Amino acid sequence: MRRATAAAGPRVTLAMKVNGKTRRVRVPPMKRLLDVLREDCGLTGTKEGCGEGECGACTVLIDGRSVNSCLVPAVQAQGATLLTVEGLARGATLSALQKSFIELGGAQCGICTPGMLLSAHELLRRARGRVPSDGEVRDALAGNLCRCTGYQKIVDAVRAAAQGSPNGRPARAPRRATARKPPRAKASR
């Protein structure tokens, strides 16, 4: 669904920090951020799914907040700090979240995976070391659609990454406290 951008016309020079590196690009101001990242920055991990902001495949973080990059004019990224899926890993070493997606089957065909990872990354950063509940993970990922899975493996992967689990198993929710019944009195014979 690549949209044509005007070859001629006004252009602006944008400076932004992308995955920790300062980037300068000269682009039409209304060019979609998605296209700037893919075409001008060579960062093809960000995917286009619907092109209408409905699926979340193009999710990136701008100044720590998730956005659908297919809806953001490039000029809005001027001076911003961006994080794309390529910025989650440290060189060739995948992040705990990326490893967890792989180990627990959270990544299927790969179209939604970059957006899921960035939305989950934002959630885990806000959780500050706390393991979010299944419901919290589902709420955080509500803007990301996947056609391949029933989402539970993705939820498990996010929670396992939050737990820092070496075996990839998600943390279990604490059991609810229940009132104990008094022991039965033994019948006397």
C-alpha positions as CSV (number, residue, x, y, z in Angstrom):
1,M,0.0,0.0,0.0
2,R,2.9,2.4,-0.6
3,R,1.6,5.8,-1.3
4,A,3.2,8.0,-3.9
5,T,5.1,11.1,-2.6
6,A,5.6,14.2,-4.7
7,A,8.9,14.2,-6.4
8,A,8.9,17.9,-6.7
9,G,7.7,20.5,-4.3
10,P,8.8,22.0,-1.0
11,R,11.1,20.0,1.2
12,V,12.3,20.4,4.7
13,T,15.3,19.2,6.5
14,L,14.4,17.3,9.6
15,A,16.8,16.4,12.5
16,M,15.6,13.6,14.8
17,K,17.2,11.0,17.0
18,V,16.4,7.6,15.7
19,N,17.4,4.6,17.8
20,G,20.0,6.7,19.6
21,K,21.6,8.2,16.4
22,T,21.0,11.7,15.1
23,R,19.5,11.5,11.6
24,R,19.0,14.4,9.1
25,V,16.6,13.8,6.2
26,R,15.4,16.2,3.5
27,V,11.8,15.3,2.7
28,P,8.4,16.7,1.8
29,P,6.9,17.9,5.1
30,M,3.7,15.8,4.8
31,K,5.5,12.6,3.8
32,R,4.4,9.9,6.2
33,L,6.9,9.1,9.0
34,L,6.5,5.4,8.0
35,D,7.9,6.2,4.6
36,V,10.7,8.4,5.9
37,L,11.8,5.6,8.2
38,R,11.7,2.9,5.5
39,E,12.8,4.9,2.4
40,D,15.0,7.7,3.7
41,C,16.5,6.1,6.9
42,G,16.6,2.5,5.5
43,L,14.8,1.1,8.6
44,T,12.5,-1.4,7.1
45,G,11.5,-3.2,10.3
46,T,8.5,-0.9,10.7
47,K,5.8,-2.4,8.6
48,E,2.7,-1.1,6.8
49,G,-0.4,-3.1,7.3
50,C,-3.5,-1.0,6.7
51,G,-2.1,2.5,6.0
52,E,-5.0,3.9,8.0
53,G,-3.9,3.7,11.6
54,E,-6.1,0.7,12.4
55,C,-3.7,-2.3,12.7
56,G,-0.7,-1.0,14.6
57,A,1.9,-2.8,12.4
58,C,3.6,0.6,11.8
59,T,3.9,1.5,15.6
60,V,7.0,3.3,16.6
61,L,7.7,5.3,19.7
62,I,8.1,9.1,19.5
63,D,9.4,10.6,22.7
64,G,8.5,7.4,24.5
65,R,4.9,7.2,23.3
66,S,3.5,4.8,20.7
67,V,2.2,6.2,17.5
68,N,1.0,4.8,14.2
69,S,3.7,6.1,11.9
70,C,1.4,5.8,8.8
71,L,-0.6,8.7,10.2
72,V,2.2,11.0,11.3
73,P,3.5,13.7,9.0
74,A,7.3,13.6,8.9
75,V,7.5,17.2,10.0
76,Q,6.1,16.2,13.4
77,A,9.2,14.2,14.1
78,Q,11.4,17.3,14.0
79,G,13.6,17.3,17.1
80,A,12.0,14.1,18.5
81,T,13.5,10.9,19.8
82,L,12.2,7.9,17.9
83,L,12.5,4.2,18.6
84,T,11.9,1.6,16.0
85,V,12.0,-2.2,16.3
86,E,15.7,-2.0,15.1
87,G,16.5,0.0,18.2
88,L,15.3,-2.7,20.7
89,A,18.3,-4.9,20.2
90,R,21.9,-4.0,21.4
91,G,23.9,-4.8,18.2
92,A,23.3,-8.5,17.5
93,T,21.9,-9.2,21.0
94,L,18.2,-9.3,21.0
95,S,16.3,-7.7,23.9
96,A,14.7,-9.9,26.5
97,L,11.3,-9.0,25.0
98,Q,12.4,-10.0,21.5
99,K,13.9,-13.3,22.9
100,S,10.6,-14.0,24.7
101,F,8.5,-13.5,21.6
102,I,10.7,-16.0,19.8
103,E,10.9,-18.6,22.6
104,L,7.2,-18.5,23.4
105,G,5.8,-18.2,19.8
106,G,4.7,-14.6,20.0
107,A,6.0,-13.9,16.6
108,Q,4.1,-15.6,13.7
109,C,4.3,-14.2,10.2
110,G,6.1,-11.1,11.4
111,I,3.9,-8.3,10.0
112,C,2.5,-7.2,13.3
113,T,5.5,-8.2,15.4
114,P,7.4,-4.9,15.2
115,G,4.4,-2.9,16.4
116,M,3.6,-5.5,19.1
117,L,7.1,-5.3,20.4
118,L,7.1,-1.5,20.6
119,S,3.7,-1.3,22.3
120,A,4.9,-4.0,24.7
121,H,8.2,-2.2,25.3
122,E,6.3,1.0,26.2
123,L,4.1,-1.0,28.6
124,L,7.1,-2.6,30.3
125,R,8.9,0.7,30.7
126,R,5.8,2.2,32.4
127,A,5.5,-0.9,34.6
128,R,8.9,-0.2,36.0
129,G,9.9,-3.7,36.9
130,R,6.4,-4.9,37.9
131,V,4.9,-7.8,35.9
132,P,1.7,-6.5,34.3
133,S,-1.4,-8.6,34.4
134,D,-2.9,-10.4,31.4
135,G,-5.5,-7.6,31.2
136,E,-2.9,-4.8,31.3
137,V,-0.9,-6.4,28.5
138,R,-4.1,-6.9,26.4
139,D,-5.1,-3.3,27.0
140,A,-1.6,-2.1,25.9
141,L,-1.7,-4.2,22.8
142,A,-5.3,-3.3,21.9
143,G,-4.2,-1.1,19.0
144,N,-2.2,-3.9,17.4
145,L,-4.0,-6.5,15.3
146,C,-2.6,-10.0,14.6
147,R,-4.3,-12.4,12.1
148,C,-2.1,-15.4,12.9
149,T,-2.5,-16.0,16.6
150,G,-5.0,-15.9,19.4
151,Y,-2.8,-13.4,21.3
152,Q,-2.2,-15.5,24.4
153,K,1.3,-16.4,23.3
154,I,2.0,-12.7,22.8
155,V,0.6,-11.9,26.3
156,D,2.7,-14.7,27.8
157,A,5.8,-13.4,26.0
158,V,5.4,-9.9,27.3
159,R,4.8,-11.1,30.9
160,A,7.8,-13.5,30.7
161,A,10.0,-10.6,29.5
162,A,8.7,-8.5,32.4
163,Q,9.5,-11.3,34.9
164,G,13.0,-11.7,33.4
165,S,12.3,-15.4,33.3
166,P,15.2,-17.5,32.1
167,N,13.0,-20.4,31.0
168,G,10.5,-18.2,29.2
169,R,7.6,-19.0,31.4
170,P,5.4,-16.1,32.4
171,A,4.9,-15.1,35.9
172,R,1.7,-16.5,37.5
173,A,-0.7,-14.1,39.0
174,P,-0.8,-14.3,42.8
175,R,-3.6,-16.4,44.1
176,R,-6.4,-14.6,45.7
177,A,-6.7,-14.8,49.4
178,T,-9.7,-16.9,50.4
179,A,-11.3,-17.3,53.7
180,R,-10.4,-20.6,55.2
181,K,-13.1,-22.8,56.5
182,P,-12.6,-23.9,60.0
183,P,-11.6,-27.5,60.3
184,R,-14.5,-29.9,60.7
185,A,-15.0,-31.3,64.1
186,K,-14.6,-35.0,64.3
187,A,-17.7,-36.8,65.2
188,S,-17.4,-38.7,68.5
189,R,-18.4,-42.3,68.5
